[in-house]
Amino acid sequence: MDYKIIVDSCGELTYKMKESGIYVSAPLSMQVDGDMVVDDDTFDQADFLRRVAASPECPKSSCPSPEKYMELYNGSEQRVYVVTLSSELSGSCNSAQLARKLWMEEHGQDEKQIYVFNSRSASVGETLIACKIQECEEQGLSFEDTVSTVEGYISGQNTYFVLENLDTLRKNGRLTGIKSFVVSALNIKPVMGSTPEGTICQLGQARGIKRALVKMAEQIVRDGKQTKDKVLAIAHCNCPERAREVQRMLLDKMRVKDSFIVDTAGISTMYANDGGIIVVL
């Protein structure tokens, strides 16, 4: 293989992606009650959710170090693509960029080509970007054309989510500038989304999770342009039936090229919390 795609572990890799040999995960880590949990193949979602629910403290996350990214840049591949969490939400992008600079200083500009994509998204947003890179490579596009095509794809991508609670996002400072919600007393569930810059914004709200999911689906359909050429991706945190219902609502109203559902990995589980749904188109 002449290329590889590194995705930080907030991006879920499907079974097919893992088996392809093209993708490598750069694991973030989480801290719960002083214990470090690495977001890799050893991650146990059920155990993690139990520990978070029992803990009086909010879990925290740490991005991969530049040293870890440099280690992943090694290998025989001539072209290395990196997909990271939105730089507005995590230090992962900066870490990967710094590692690229250091690697190039150490090995020279001619040994291989490395490009870091700021997803301006998270979770399955990263997954779809990684798949787009593979698609470009399989079409025989040059490194430069792949980068240009994928950056264009990122600009047209939209991320939406509805969570049972926003505590982890709020306590970790990821909801800066967004008003507080009276969520518990009135059972208000905000419909959230990403801005073009990769920050989080509120798109609407509804009473109860079911109404919020309907409202999110309506927003996605309204925003959808040329969806028949796009892939619909849904990540869920421990709620597969809910994810299938959202998929059904959307596919009843729009045509897409393909659609898939994945369970959240570690970082997405930490921020989405039990029952969270993330949709990217």
C-alpha positions as CSV (number, residue, x, y, z in Angstrom):
1,M,0.0,0.0,0.0
2,D,1.4,3.4,-1.1
3,Y,-0.7,5.4,1.4
4,K,-2.3,5.2,4.8
5,I,-5.0,7.2,6.6
6,I,-4.6,8.0,10.2
7,V,-7.8,8.9,12.1
8,D,-7.8,10.0,15.7
9,S,-9.9,7.8,17.8
10,C,-12.9,10.1,18.0
11,G,-13.6,8.9,14.4
12,E,-15.2,5.5,14.4
13,L,-13.7,2.9,12.1
14,T,-16.1,0.4,10.7
15,Y,-15.2,-3.3,10.7
16,K,-14.5,-3.1,6.9
17,M,-12.2,-0.1,7.4
18,K,-10.2,-1.9,10.1
19,E,-9.8,-5.0,7.9
20,S,-8.6,-3.0,4.9
21,G,-5.1,-2.3,6.3
22,I,-5.4,1.3,5.1
23,Y,-6.5,2.9,8.3
24,V,-4.7,3.5,11.6
25,S,-6.2,4.9,14.7
26,A,-4.4,7.5,16.8
27,P,-5.9,6.9,20.3
28,L,-7.0,9.6,22.6
29,S,-7.4,8.8,26.3
30,M,-10.0,9.5,29.0
31,Q,-9.7,10.0,32.7
32,V,-12.4,8.8,35.1
33,D,-11.8,9.1,38.8
34,G,-8.1,9.2,38.3
35,D,-8.0,6.1,36.1
36,M,-6.8,6.4,32.5
37,V,-8.8,4.7,29.8
38,V,-7.2,4.4,26.4
39,D,-9.6,4.8,23.4
40,D,-8.4,1.8,21.4
41,D,-9.6,-1.8,20.8
42,T,-9.5,-2.5,24.5
43,F,-12.3,0.2,25.1
44,D,-15.3,-1.3,26.9
45,Q,-18.3,1.0,26.4
46,A,-20.6,-0.6,28.9
47,D,-18.0,-0.5,31.7
48,F,-17.0,3.1,30.8
49,L,-20.7,4.3,30.9
50,R,-21.1,2.5,34.3
51,R,-18.0,4.2,35.7
52,V,-19.0,7.6,34.4
53,A,-22.5,7.3,35.9
54,A,-21.1,6.3,39.3
55,S,-18.4,9.0,39.3
56,P,-19.1,12.4,41.0
57,E,-16.5,13.9,38.7
58,C,-16.8,14.8,35.0
59,P,-14.5,12.6,32.8
60,K,-11.8,14.4,30.8
61,S,-10.0,13.6,27.6
62,S,-6.4,13.9,26.3
63,C,-5.4,14.1,22.7
64,P,-2.5,12.0,21.1
65,S,0.9,13.5,21.6
66,P,3.0,14.8,18.7
67,E,5.4,11.9,19.5
68,K,2.5,9.4,19.0
69,Y,1.6,11.0,15.6
70,M,5.3,11.0,14.6
71,E,5.5,7.3,15.4
72,L,2.4,6.7,13.2
73,Y,3.9,8.7,10.3
74,N,6.7,6.2,10.1
75,G,6.4,3.3,7.6
76,S,6.9,2.6,3.9
77,E,3.8,4.6,2.7
78,Q,4.6,7.5,0.5
79,R,1.4,9.4,1.2
80,V,0.0,9.9,4.7
81,Y,-3.3,11.5,5.4
82,V,-4.5,12.4,8.9
83,V,-8.1,13.2,10.0
84,T,-8.6,14.8,13.3
85,L,-11.3,16.1,15.6
86,S,-12.3,19.7,15.0
87,S,-9.4,22.0,16.1
88,E,-12.1,24.0,18.0
89,L,-12.9,21.0,20.2
90,S,-9.5,19.3,20.7
91,G,-5.8,19.7,20.5
92,S,-5.5,16.6,18.3
93,C,-5.2,18.7,15.1
94,N,-2.5,20.9,16.5
95,S,-0.6,17.9,17.8
96,A,-0.8,16.2,14.3
97,Q,0.4,19.4,12.6
98,L,3.3,19.9,15.0
99,A,4.3,16.2,14.5
100,R,4.2,16.7,10.7
101,K,6.5,19.8,11.0
102,L,9.0,17.9,13.3
103,W,8.9,14.8,11.1
104,M,9.7,16.8,8.0
105,E,12.5,18.6,9.7
106,E,14.0,15.3,10.8
107,H,13.5,13.3,7.5
108,G,13.3,15.9,4.8
109,Q,10.5,17.1,2.6
110,D,11.1,14.5,-0.1
111,E,10.7,11.3,1.8
112,K,6.9,11.3,2.0
113,Q,3.9,13.6,1.7
114,I,1.8,14.2,4.9
115,Y,-1.4,16.2,5.1
116,V,-3.5,16.9,8.2
117,F,-7.2,17.4,7.7
118,N,-9.1,19.4,10.4
119,S,-12.4,17.6,10.1
120,R,-14.3,20.6,11.7
121,S,-16.5,17.7,12.9
122,A,-16.1,14.6,15.1
123,S,-17.2,11.0,15.3
124,V,-18.7,9.7,12.0
125,G,-17.8,13.1,10.4
126,E,-14.2,11.9,10.6
127,T,-15.2,8.5,9.4
128,L,-16.8,9.9,6.2
129,I,-13.8,12.2,5.5
130,A,-11.5,9.2,5.8
131,C,-13.6,7.2,3.4
132,K,-13.5,10.1,0.9
133,I,-9.7,10.0,1.0
134,Q,-9.8,6.3,0.2
135,E,-12.2,7.0,-2.6
136,C,-9.9,9.6,-4.1
137,E,-6.9,7.3,-3.9
138,E,-8.8,4.5,-5.5
139,Q,-9.8,6.8,-8.4
140,G,-6.1,7.5,-8.9
141,L,-6.1,11.1,-7.9
142,S,-2.7,12.7,-7.1
143,F,-1.9,13.7,-3.5
144,E,-2.6,17.3,-4.2
145,D,-5.9,16.6,-5.9
146,T,-7.0,14.3,-3.1
147,V,-6.3,17.0,-0.6
148,S,-8.2,19.6,-2.6
149,T,-11.2,17.3,-3.2
150,V,-11.4,16.2,0.4
151,E,-11.1,19.8,1.7
152,G,-14.0,20.7,-0.6
153,Y,-16.0,17.7,0.8
154,I,-15.3,18.9,4.4
155,S,-16.7,22.3,3.5
156,G,-20.0,20.8,2.4
157,Q,-20.3,18.4,5.3
158,N,-22.9,18.9,8.1
159,T,-22.9,17.4,11.6
160,Y,-26.0,17.1,13.9
161,F,-26.6,15.6,17.3
162,V,-29.2,15.1,20.0
163,L,-28.0,14.0,23.5
164,E,-29.8,12.9,26.6
165,N,-27.6,15.3,28.5
166,L,-24.9,17.9,27.6
167,D,-23.1,17.8,31.0
168,T,-19.8,16.4,29.7
169,L,-19.7,18.9,26.8
170,R,-20.5,21.8,29.0
171,K,-18.2,20.9,31.9
172,N,-15.3,20.4,29.5
173,G,-15.9,23.9,27.9
174,R,-17.1,22.6,24.5
175,L,-20.3,24.7,24.6
176,T,-18.7,28.1,24.9
177,G,-21.1,30.9,24.0
178,I,-24.2,28.7,24.1
179,K,-26.8,29.6,26.7
180,S,-27.5,27.1,29.5
181,F,-30.5,24.8,29.1
182,V,-33.2,23.9,31.6
183,V,-32.9,20.3,30.5
184,S,-33.9,18.2,33.5
185,A,-36.9,20.0,34.9
186,L,-38.7,20.5,31.6
187,N,-37.2,17.6,29.7
188,I,-35.9,20.0,27.0
189,K,-33.6,18.3,24.5
190,P,-31.6,20.7,22.3
191,V,-30.9,19.9,18.7
192,M,-27.2,20.7,18.2
193,G,-25.0,21.0,15.1
194,S,-21.6,22.1,13.9
195,T,-20.7,25.5,12.5
196,P,-18.5,25.9,9.3
197,E,-15.6,26.6,11.7
198,G,-16.1,23.4,13.7
199,T,-17.6,24.8,16.8
200,I,-20.9,23.6,18.3
201,C,-24.2,25.6,17.9
202,Q,-27.8,25.1,18.8
203,L,-30.2,24.5,16.0
204,G,-33.5,24.0,17.9
205,Q,-35.0,22.2,20.9
206,A,-38.0,20.1,21.8
207,R,-39.6,18.4,24.8
208,G,-38.4,14.9,25.0
209,I,-35.8,12.9,23.0
210,K,-38.3,11.6,20.4
211,R,-39.5,15.0,19.4
212,A,-35.9,16.3,19.4
213,L,-34.9,13.5,17.0
214,V,-37.8,14.3,14.7
215,K,-36.8,18.0,14.8
216,M,-33.2,17.1,14.0
217,A,-34.4,14.9,11.1
218,E,-36.5,17.7,9.7
219,Q,-33.5,20.1,9.9
220,I,-31.2,17.6,8.1
221,V,-33.8,17.2,5.3
222,R,-34.1,21.0,5.0
223,D,-30.3,21.4,4.8
224,G,-29.7,18.5,2.5
225,K,-28.5,19.4,-1.0
226,Q,-27.6,16.8,-3.7
227,T,-28.0,14.1,-1.1
228,K,-28.2,11.3,-3.7
229,D,-24.4,11.7,-4.1
230,K,-23.7,11.7,-0.3
231,V,-23.3,9.0,2.4
232,L,-25.4,9.3,5.5
233,A,-23.6,8.2,8.7
234,I,-25.1,7.7,12.1
235,A,-23.3,7.0,15.4
236,H,-25.1,6.0,18.5
237,C,-24.1,5.6,22.1
238,N,-25.7,2.4,23.4
239,C,-29.1,3.0,21.5
240,P,-29.1,1.0,18.3
241,E,-33.0,1.1,17.9
242,R,-33.0,4.9,18.2
243,A,-30.3,5.1,15.5
244,R,-32.3,2.8,13.2
245,E,-35.4,5.0,13.8
246,V,-33.5,8.1,12.8
247,Q,-32.1,6.4,9.8
248,R,-35.6,5.3,8.7
249,M,-37.0,8.9,9.2
250,L,-34.2,10.3,7.0
251,L,-34.3,7.7,4.3
252,D,-38.1,8.1,4.0
253,K,-37.5,11.8,3.0
254,M,-34.2,11.7,1.1
255,R,-32.2,9.6,-1.4
256,V,-28.6,9.0,-0.5
257,K,-25.7,7.1,-2.1
258,D,-25.2,4.9,1.0
259,S,-26.0,4.8,4.7
260,F,-24.4,3.1,7.7
261,I,-24.7,3.0,11.5
262,V,-21.9,2.6,14.0
263,D,-21.6,2.4,17.8
264,T,-19.6,5.3,19.3
265,A,-16.0,4.6,20.3
266,G,-14.4,6.0,23.5
267,I,-14.2,9.7,23.0
268,S,-17.6,10.0,21.2
269,T,-19.1,7.8,24.0
270,M,-17.6,10.2,26.6
271,Y,-19.2,13.3,25.0
272,A,-22.4,11.8,23.6
273,N,-23.2,10.0,26.9
274,D,-25.7,7.1,27.1
275,G,-28.4,7.5,24.5
276,G,-26.7,10.1,22.3
277,I,-27.2,10.2,18.5
278,I,-24.8,11.8,16.0
279,V,-25.7,12.2,12.3
280,V,-23.4,13.4,9.6
281,L,-24.3,14.0,5.9
